[in-house]
């Protein structure tokens, strides 16, 4: 079984004319989206902070992250992207997959869109919704 990729347009949050369509490796073991440093530089995606992440080998390292937008099949979501070393493969982690309501079927090697995200309401905002008690 081979890897699964999705085409995503990554867009500079402040300058939307700076964007690039790329193939992202779908990685259900990663929580964040990653792009290589050279792509972040090309799109002028500036680091806004650093985040500690546990890598596949178990080591914990801090990486810079930046703000961006992602586009998939005409839908645009705001996001953060980890800026990794030059020439790493772009990765779509679970946060991004969930934002686009993507369901990964590893057995059949496919991706499909879910109909809707699950949402829960708070009784303070919606007191007549059963099962939404604030604890």
N, C-alpha and C positions, 0 to 999 in steps of 0.2 A: 504494500500500500504506500502510495506517495504522499507528499505534502499537499496541503490545501492552501490556496492563495485567493485573496480577493483584491479587486482593483479599488483603490481609494484615492480620492483627490485630497491632498493635504494643502491647507490654505493658511497663509499668514493671517493671524487674528486682527492685526492692525492695518495691513495692506493686502486686501483680498485679491488684488491683481497679481500678487506673488503666490503662485500655486503650482503644484506638480502632481500629475497622476502617476501612481506607483503601484506595483504589486506588493501586497503585504502578506507575509506568512501568517496564517491563522495558528495561534499558539494558545490552546486552552489551559496550559500550565502557567501562562504569564498573565498578570493582572493588568499591566500597562501596555500602551502602544509605545513602540521604539522607532526612532529613525537614526541614521548615522549622522555624525557631526557635520560632515561635508554637505549633506542635504539641508540641515538646519541653517548652516551658513548661507547656502544658496538662496533659501527662502527668507532669510533674515529673521528666523525664529530665535529670539533671544532667551537665554536662561532666566527664569524668574525665581528659582530656588533649587534646592538639592533634596533628593529623597533617598533614604536607605532602602535597598532592595536585596532580597535573597535571590541569588542566582541559582541556575540549575544544578551547579556543583555543590550547593549548600553554603558557599561564601556569601557574606553580606558586604556590599559595596555601596557607596553613595554616588549618585549620578545627577547631573543637572536635568531639569525639565523646563519646558516652555509651554506657552499657550498657543493654541491653533484651532482651526476648524477642520472637520473631516466631512467629505461628501461621498455618499454611496447611493447609487441609483436615484440621484436627484434629491435626496434628503441630506440636510446639513445639520451636524451637531457640533457644539463646542466641546473642546477637549484639552487635555494636557498630553504632552508627548515627552517621553524620556529621550534625552539626547545621548546616544551611545557613541562608542568609538567609531572612527572613520571606517566606512565600507562594511559595517555590519548589515545584515539583512533586515529590512523593515519588518516589524512584528505588530500584528493586531492582537492585543490581549483581551481578556474577558470584559473589562470595563467598556471598551469600544464595541465589542460584539453585542453586549447587552444594550448599549445606547442605540444601536441600529436594529435591535430585536432579532438578531441572527441566531439561528439554531444550527449547531454543528452536529452532523450525523457521521461519526467516525466509522461506523460499520459500513455505510454506503458511500463514504467519501464525498458528502454533499453538504451544502449550506442552504438553508431556506430562511425566509422571513417569518417571524412570529406575527400574529395578528395584532397583539397589543401588549404593552407592559403591564405587569401587575402593580396595582396601586392600593394603598390602604389609606383610609380617611381617619382623621382624629375626631373624637367626639366633641372637642371644643369647637371645631370648625363645622362639623356635621353631626349634631347631637342625635339625629333620628336614624343614623346608620347603625344597624345592629352589629354586634361583634367588634366594635372599634373602641373599646373602653381604654381610656388613658390610664396607664399604670405607673 
